[in-house]
Amino acid sequence: MADLLNLMRALYADGDNLALAAALRSPLFGLSDAALYSLRSVGGSLWAVVTSESTLAGFPADEAEVLVFARRTLLALHPRARRARIADVLREAIDLTGYAVTLEGLPAGAQARANLQKLVDLAEQVGVVTLNQFLTYIEQVKTAEARESDAALDAENAV
């Protein structure tokens, strides 16, 4: 889920270099650390560099293919992220990247795929209007779940 949430953050705030780098490095795209370093060394925002046609100069062929794929995907999703229903944007991102299939090949892939479906279902149920509101809501849910998972302390044994 973190990979997809980073992608959503990058689509919402195209100046969020950290979220975009995490999405690019994740199984969504699979860009190498060396390629990310090369992109960052160009200067400017990572979004501007990734979405620029001129960025391909000097990239090895296999990395250039990944970069072109990432650029096409980002540019396809970016305008929809601000207009479409969040669940639809999530589904489109999953479909465009083949993320669900990729997850199946990873250790604990079945659980990861179930978590992915849970995120899409949550987006359907919440009915939040904007991507920013949805991302804020997800952070609140994660915080609440983290608090709930802490064990209660027995007053007698408290230090």
N, C-alpha and C positions, 0 to 999 in steps of 0.2 A: 504494500500500500504506500509506503514511503516514496517509492520511485514515482508512482503516479501522482501523488500529492506534490512532489517537487516539480513535476511537469506542469501541474495546474498552477502552482505558484509562479513559475517562469512565464506561463501564458498570461497570468493576471498582471504581473509586474515585470515587464521585459528587461528591467534594470537589475533584477535579482540574479546576480551572477552566480551566487552559491547554489541556488535552486536549479538554475539551468545547467551548471556544471555537474551537479549530482544526477540530474535526469540524463544528461548526455553520457555519463560514465556508467549508468545503470543498465540492466538488461533491456530497457526500452530501446536503447540505441547501441550501446556497447563501444563507445569511443574510448580509446586507450588513454592512459595517463599522459603519455608522450604527446598525443594529438591535442589533448586539452591544454597542456603546457604551451604547445606551439600556438594554439588559438589565443591564449592569454597574452603571449609575448607580442602579438600584433598591436595590442593597445586598444583602448576604447571599451565599450561595453561588450560583454560576451555575446549578447543577443545580436548586436550590430555586426560583429565579426562572423558569427555563424550564419546569419541570413544574407551575407554579402556574397555575390557571385565571384568576386575576386579573391576570396579566401583560399581557394583550392591550389593556388600556386605553391609548389614545393611539397605538397602532401603526397605520401605514397598512395598508390592506386587503391589499395584496400581501405585505407582510412578516408580517402577522398569519396569513395562510394558511401561510406557510413555518414560522412558529413553532408553529402548531397541528400541522402535519405532523411537525415535529421532536419535539414533546412526545409525540404518539401513538407515534412510532417508539421513542423512548427508553423510554417506559413499557412498551411491548410487549417490548423486548429486555432490559431491566434484570433482571427476575427470571430469565429464561432464561440470562443470562450467568453466573450462579452455579450453575446446575443442569445445563444441557445440555452436550453435547459442543461443543468450541470450533469445530470445522468447521461444525457445524449453526448455531451463533450467527452465524458469519461469513456463511454462505449466506443466512440469514434477513435479516441486515442488508443484504446486497447486493440481495436480492429486494425488501424493503420500500422501499428508497430508490431502486431503479432505477439503482444505481451503475454496473453493468457497461455498461448502455446509454449512460449519460452519458459514460463513458470513451471509448466508441467515437467520439463526436463531437469529442473533443479531439485536438490535435496529438499524434502518437505514441500514439494511442489503442489500436492493436493491441498495442503493447508493454505499455502500462499494463494492458490486459485480461489479457495473458499473465502479468504479475507478480501480478495479483489471483488468478488461478487457481493460481499457484505458492504463494501464501500459504495458500489453502484446502487445497491438496494437502499442504502441510507440516503444517497443523493435523491433517489426517487421519493422516499418518504418525507424527507425534510421539507421539500418545497421551497427552499430558500431561493431568492431571486438572483442574487449576484454570486459570482465566483468568490469574491472576497468574503462575503457573508458565510459561504459554505466552508471555506478554509478556516475561518474563525470558529465556526461551529465544530469542525473536526478537532481543532486544538482544544476546545472546551471539553469535548467528549473524551479525548485522550487524557486530559488532566484529571477529569472525574474518575475515569477508570483506574488511573494510577493511584489516586487516593483510596479508592475502594479496595484495591488489592493489598494495601498495607494491613498487616495483622493488628488487631486491637491489643493494646497493652493492658495487662492486669494491674490494677492500682497497687496491689501488694508488692509486686515485683518491679515496679517502676523505680528508676534511679533518680 
